[in-house]
Amino acid sequence: MIDLRLVRSDPDAVREALARRGDADLLAPVLELDTERRVLQVQVDELRAERNRASEEIGSLMKASKDDPDAKAKAEAAQAEMRTLKETLDGLEESLKSFDERLNEALLVVPNLPHPESPLGNTDEDARELRIVGEIPTFDFEPRDHLELAGSGIDMERGARTSGSRFGYLTGDIARLWWAISRMALDTLSDGGFTPVIPPVMVREEAMYSTGFFPTDRQSVYSLSDDDLFMVGTSEVPLAAFHASEILAEEDLPLRYAGLSSCFRREAGAAGRDTRGIFRLHQFEKVEMFSFCHPDKSWDEHLHLLSIEESIAQSLGLTYRVVDIAVGDLGASAARKYDIEVWLPGQQRFRELTSCSNCTDYQARRLDTRFRPEKGSPQVVHTLNGTAVTSSRTVIAVLEQHQQADGTVAVPQALVHYGAPAVINP
């Protein structure tokens, strides 16, 4: 949630920032409701003060009424006026509560303000390429895609039979490959000071709103209506909620977590896209990084998380590029996002492998997660998240970039160390 104080103090700057995302119109209802609410708040405060003065006066008159009949009559009249005042105040307080709810609803749909250097545009084609790392692999044979290379190790037919489209089984050496990838990623993060976490993957609605996934992404989330729970599309949600309504110690920042979890996405709107193989699934596993950071250091932290993503990609021997995501393609909570896009020979193009976002104070304000500085009152922390590895896309990248002419895959030595087979045969 954006800072309402910033909206009040500099609405033009906020409107200009939102205009870069194409969302400037979302600010008008916030400003209108806030103006009306503040007028009403003044009326409520004045009536509350009048009520307190009247209560004191009635108390004095009641004491005096023991010896003064006139004071008793005045006290009764004052009590009648107090009842009328209370009815008026009750009505205004109910209206104020309604304004608070409407203002909160208006704020919930306003996205985070984008970083001024994030490129303009609304699609992945508008992302700005920052660098390419490695040489795009070339082969003296026709490259195969991951399904051909995995053979029976990726079973989409049985997955569809069991659960429907966009589900699959990873078995045998392909499952071992994923285990090795996840173990390598978790060790890398653990060595870097991240606390490993296996979080819950079903959360309450409040957690989805607090992290900015609701209301905008609700159509992409699986719900368990009988239990009022939602299945997360990323462990970012439960990791962010881990410190909800807490005040952290400044000296403990940054607090970094590495979450390993299954993730679930309905992929609403993705009909007909990436239907072959495991690139776009309804269920997959992911190792996610999450950081609670001091506001003054969050942009450095953003680059730090990106550097970890790059180091993992390089350990896997992958050719990739880093892109700065366009403002219109950012999630609601992100102020800036970098993606690592890996080259997939089976598709002959770069495709998203990992993402890394700085959500500044947007999530933490909703979560009420703050830190206590050495001097002054508690302040809102900044939150950041980044994908270390995903089961589906990382497996695809390793298979396709390390394929051999005979149809086998030479698995990187870094993964063999973690139990992956040295060679995968289809």
C-alpha positions in Angstrom: 0.0 0.0 0.0 1.4 3.4 -0.9 2.0 5.9 1.8 -1.1 8.1 2.2 1.0 10.8 3.7 3.0 11.0 0.5 -0.3 11.1 -1.5 -1.4 14.1 0.6 1.9 16.0 0.6 2.7 15.6 -3.1 -0.2 14.2 -5.1 1.2 15.5 -8.4 4.4 13.5 -8.0 2.4 10.4 -7.1 0.1 10.9 -10.1 3.0 11.3 -12.4 4.7 8.1 -11.1 1.4 6.1 -11.5 1.0 7.5 -15.0 4.2 5.7 -16.0 2.3 2.5 -15.2 -0.9 3.7 -16.9 -2.6 3.9 -13.5 -2.9 7.6 -12.8 -6.7 7.4 -12.8 -6.6 5.2 -9.7 -5.4 8.2 -7.5 -8.5 10.4 -8.0 -10.8 8.2 -5.8 -8.2 8.1 -3.1 -7.8 11.9 -3.0 -11.6 12.5 -3.1 -12.3 10.0 -0.3 -9.4 11.2 1.8 -10.6 14.9 1.5 -14.1 14.0 2.5 -12.9 11.7 5.3 -10.7 14.5 6.8 -13.6 16.9 6.8 -15.7 14.3 8.6 -12.8 13.6 11.0 -12.8 17.3 12.1 -16.5 17.2 12.8 -16.1 14.0 14.8 -13.2 15.4 16.8 -15.2 18.6 17.6 -18.2 16.6 18.7 -16.0 14.3 20.8 -14.5 17.4 22.5 -18.0 18.9 23.0 -19.1 15.6 24.5 -16.2 15.5 27.0 -16.9 19.1 28.0 -20.6 18.4 28.4 -19.8 15.3 30.5 -17.6 17.3 32.9 -20.4 20.0 33.1 -23.0 17.3 33.9 -20.7 15.9 36.6 -20.3 19.3 38.2 -24.1 20.0 38.0 -24.9 16.6 39.5 -22.7 17.3 42.5 -24.2 20.8 43.0 -27.8 19.5 42.6 -27.7 18.0 46.1 -28.0 21.5 47.5 -29.3 23.5 44.5 -32.6 22.6 42.8 -31.7 24.8 39.8 -28.5 22.8 39.2 -30.5 19.6 39.1 -32.8 21.0 36.4 -29.8 22.2 34.4 -28.2 18.8 34.8 -31.3 17.1 33.4 -31.4 19.5 30.5 -27.7 18.9 29.8 -28.2 15.2 29.9 -31.0 15.5 27.3 -28.6 17.5 25.1 -25.9 14.9 25.7 -28.3 12.2 24.3 -28.9 14.2 21.2 -25.2 14.9 20.8 -24.4 11.2 21.3 -26.9 10.2 18.6 -25.3 12.7 16.2 -21.8 11.5 17.1 -22.7 7.9 16.7 -24.0 8.6 13.2 -20.9 10.5 12.2 -18.6 7.8 13.7 -20.4 5.2 11.6 -20.0 7.4 8.5 -16.3 7.8 9.4 -15.9 4.0 9.6 -17.5 3.6 6.2 -15.1 6.2 4.8 -12.2 4.3 6.3 -13.3 1.1 4.6 -13.9 2.8 1.2 -10.6 4.6 1.4 -8.8 1.4 2.2 -10.5 -0.3 -0.7 -9.4 2.5 -3.0 -5.8 2.3 -1.8 -5.7 -1.5 -2.2 -6.0 -1.2 -6.0 -3.3 1.4 -6.3 0.0 -0.2 -7.2 3.5 0.6 -5.9 5.2 3.7 -7.4 7.8 2.5 -10.0 11.4 3.3 -9.9 12.1 6.3 -12.2 14.6 4.4 -14.2 12.3 1.4 -15.0 11.6 1.4 -18.7 8.3 2.4 -20.1 6.0 -0.2 -21.7 3.4 -2.8 -20.9 4.8 -6.1 -22.1 7.8 -8.3 -21.8 9.0 -7.0 -25.1 9.4 -3.6 -23.6 11.9 -4.8 -21.0 15.4 -3.2 -21.2 18.2 -5.7 -21.8 21.1 -4.9 -19.4 23.5 -7.7 -20.3 24.0 -11.1 -21.8 26.2 -13.5 -19.9 27.7 -16.4 -21.8 27.6 -17.4 -25.4 24.3 -18.5 -27.0 24.9 -22.2 -27.5 25.1 -23.5 -31.1 25.0 -27.1 -32.2 26.1 -29.0 -35.2 22.8 -30.9 -34.9 19.2 -30.1 -34.6 18.6 -29.2 -30.9 16.0 -31.1 -29.1 13.6 -29.7 -26.6 13.3 -30.8 -22.9 10.6 -33.4 -23.5 12.7 -35.2 -26.1 15.8 -35.0 -23.8 14.0 -36.2 -20.7 12.2 -39.1 -22.3 10.0 -40.9 -19.7 11.5 -38.7 -16.9 8.9 -36.1 -17.7 5.5 -37.7 -18.0 2.8 -35.2 -19.1 0.4 -37.9 -20.3 0.0 -39.4 -16.8 0.0 -35.9 -15.3 -2.9 -34.9 -17.4 -4.7 -38.2 -16.7 -4.3 -37.7 -13.0 -4.9 -33.9 -12.6 -5.6 -32.4 -16.0 -3.6 -30.2 -18.4 -0.5 -28.4 -17.2 0.4 -31.1 -14.7 3.2 -33.6 -15.0 5.4 -36.1 -13.2 9.1 -35.8 -12.8 10.6 -39.2 -12.3 14.0 -41.0 -12.1 17.0 -39.0 -13.2 14.9 -35.9 -13.9 13.6 -35.9 -10.3 17.2 -36.4 -9.1 18.3 -33.5 -11.3 15.7 -31.2 -9.6 16.7 -32.4 -6.1 20.3 -31.6 -6.9 19.4 -28.1 -8.3 17.3 -27.3 -5.2 20.0 -28.6 -2.8 22.7 -26.5 -4.5 20.5 -23.4 -4.4 19.6 -23.9 -0.7 23.3 -24.4 0.2 24.3 -21.3 -1.7 21.7 -19.3 0.2 22.5 -20.8 3.5 26.1 -20.0 3.1 25.0 -16.4 2.2 23.2 -15.9 5.5 19.7 -16.9 4.5 17.6 -18.9 7.0 16.0 -22.0 5.3 12.3 -22.1 5.7 9.6 -24.6 4.6 6.5 -22.4 4.8 2.8 -23.1 4.7 1.5 -23.0 1.1 -2.1 -22.3 2.1 -2.7 -18.9 3.5 -5.6 -16.7 4.6 -7.0 -14.0 2.4 -5.4 -11.3 4.6 -1.9 -12.6 3.6 -2.8 -12.3 -0.1 -4.0 -8.7 0.3 -1.0 -7.8 2.5 1.5 -8.9 -0.2 -0.3 -7.2 -3.0 -1.5 -10.3 -4.9 -5.2 -9.4 -4.1 -7.2 -7.9 -5.5 -5.4 -7.7 -8.9 -4.2 -11.4 -9.3 -7.1 -13.1 -7.6 -8.1 -14.9 -10.8 -4.7 -16.6 -10.9 -5.0 -18.1 -7.4 -6.5 -21.4 -6.4 -8.9 -21.1 -3.5 -10.2 -23.6 -0.9 -13.6 -22.0 -0.3 -14.7 -24.4 2.5 -11.7 -23.4 4.6 -11.2 -19.7 3.5 -7.7 -20.5 2.4 -5.7 -19.8 -0.8 -2.9 -21.8 -2.3 0.1 -19.6 -2.9 1.8 -19.1 -6.3 5.0 -18.3 -4.6 6.4 -18.7 -1.1 6.9 -14.9 -1.1 3.5 -14.7 0.4 4.0 -16.8 3.6 7.6 -15.5 3.9 6.4 -11.9 3.9 3.7 -12.7 6.4 6.2 -14.3 8.7 6.9 -11.0 10.5 3.4 -9.4 10.1 2.5 -7.0 12.9 6.0 -7.2 14.3 8.6 -4.6 15.2 12.1 -5.8 14.2 15.4 -4.7 15.7 17.3 -2.5 13.4 20.6 -4.3 14.1 19.0 -7.6 12.9 18.3 -6.1 9.4 18.5 -7.4 6.8 16.6 -10.6 7.7 17.0 -13.0 4.8 15.0 -16.2 4.3 15.2 -19.0 1.7 11.8 -20.7 1.3 11.4 -24.1 -0.4 7.8 -24.9 -1.3 5.3 -26.1 -3.9 3.6 -23.3 -5.8 0.2 -23.3 -7.5 -1.0 -21.0 -10.3 -4.2 -21.3 -12.2 -2.5 -19.6 -15.2 -5.7 -17.8 -16.0 -5.4 -16.1 -19.4 -2.6 -18.4 -20.5 -4.7 -20.7 -22.7 -2.8 -21.8 -25.7 0.5 -20.4 -24.4 3.5 -22.7 -23.6 1.3 -25.8 -23.7 4.1 -28.2 -24.5 6.1 -29.7 -21.6 6.7 -28.2 -18.2 7.5 -24.5 -18.9 4.1 -23.3 -17.6 2.5 -25.6 -15.0 -0.2 -25.3 -12.5 2.0 -26.8 -9.8 5.8 -26.5 -9.5 8.5 -26.3 -6.8 10.6 -23.2 -6.1 13.4 -21.9 -3.9 12.5 -18.3 -3.1 14.6 -15.6 -1.5 13.0 -13.0 0.8 14.6 -10.1 2.6 13.3 -7.6 5.2 15.7 -4.7 4.8 16.4 -1.2 6.0 14.8 1.4 3.7 18.2 3.1 3.1 19.8 -0.1 1.8 17.0 -1.8 -0.2 18.3 -0.8 -3.6 21.7 -2.3 -2.7 19.9 -5.4 -1.4 18.0 -5.6 -4.7 21.3 -5.9 -6.6 22.6 -8.4 -4.0 19.6 -10.7 -4.6 20.1 -10.4 -8.4 23.8 -11.3 -8.0 22.9 -14.5 -6.2 20.5 -15.4 -9.0 23.2 -14.8 -11.5 25.8 -16.8 -9.5 23.4 -19.8 -9.4 22.8 -19.6 -13.2 26.5 -19.4 -13.8 27.1 -22.4 -11.5 24.7 -24.3 -13.8 26.7 -23.2 -16.8 23.7 -21.4 -18.3 23.7 -18.6 -20.9 21.3 -15.9 -19.9 20.5 -12.3 -20.1 19.4 -9.8 -17.4 16.4 -7.5 -18.2 14.9 -4.5 -16.4 11.1 -5.1 -16.6 8.9 -2.4 -18.0 6.7 -0.5 -15.6 3.4 -1.8 -17.1 4.6 -5.4 -16.7 5.4 -5.0 -13.0 3.3 -6.8 -10.4 1.3 -4.5 -8.2 3.8 -4.6 -5.3 7.0 -4.2 -7.2 8.8 -0.8 -7.6 11.4 -2.4 -9.9 12.0 -5.9 -11.1 14.9 -7.6 -12.8 14.4 -10.9 -14.7 17.0 -13.4 -15.7 16.0 -14.9 -19.0 17.7 -18.1 -20.1 18.4 -19.2 -23.7 16.3 -22.2 -24.5 17.5 -24.0 -27.7 14.2 -25.8 -28.0 12.5 -22.5 -28.5 15.4 -20.5 -29.9 14.8 -17.6 -27.7 15.3 -16.2 -24.2 12.6 -17.1 -21.7 12.1 -16.0 -18.1 14.0 -18.1 -15.5 13.9 -16.0 -12.4 12.6 -12.7 -11.1 13.9 -10.3 -8.5 11.7 -7.4 -7.1 12.1 -4.6 -4.7 8.7 -3.9 -3.2 10.0 -1.0 -1.1 7.5 -0.3 1.8 4.4 -1.3 -0.2 4.0 -4.8 1.3 5.4 -4.0 4.8 2.9 -1.1 5.2 0.0 -3.5 4.7 1.7 -6.2 6.8 2.5 -3.6 9.6 6.1 -4.8 9.7 8.4 -2.2 11.1 11.8 -1.8 12.7 12.8 0.3 15.7 15.7 2.7 14.9 18.2 3.7 17.5 16.4 7.1 17.7 12.8 7.9 16.9 9.6 5.9 16.4 9.3 2.6 14.5 9.6 2.8 10.7 8.3 0.6 7.9 10.8 -1.9 6.6 11.4 -2.6 2.9 10.7 -6.1 1.5 12.4 -7.8 -1.5 12.0 -11.1 -3.1 13.8 -13.2 -5.7 13.6 -16.6 -7.3 16.7 -18.8 -6.7 15.5 -21.8 -8.8 12.2 -23.3 -10.1 11.7 -27.0 -10.7 10.3 -26.7 -14.2 12.2 -23.9 -15.9 15.6 -24.6 -14.4 15.3 -28.3 -15.3 14.4 -27.2 -18.9 17.4 -24.9 -19.1 19.9 -27.5 -17.9 18.6 -30.1 -20.2 18.4 -28.0 -23.3 21.7 -26.1 -23.0 23.8 -29.1 -22.0 22.4 -31.5 -24.6 24.8 -33.6 -26.7 24.6 -34.8 -30.3 23.6 -38.4 -29.2 20.6 -37.1 -27.3 22.1 -37.3 -23.9 22.6 -34.5 -21.5 26.0 -33.8 -19.8 25.0 -32.6 -16.4 27.1 -29.8 -14.8 29.6 -31.0 -12.3 28.2 -28.7 -9.6 24.9 -30.8 -9.7 26.7 -34.1 -9.8 28.2 -33.2 -6.5 24.6 -33.0 -5.1 23.5 -36.4 -6.4 22.4 -35.7 -10.0 23.5 -38.2 -12.6 26.5 -37.2 -14.6 24.7 -38.1 -17.8 21.0 -38.2 -18.5 19.8 -40.6 -21.2 16.3 -40.1 -22.7 
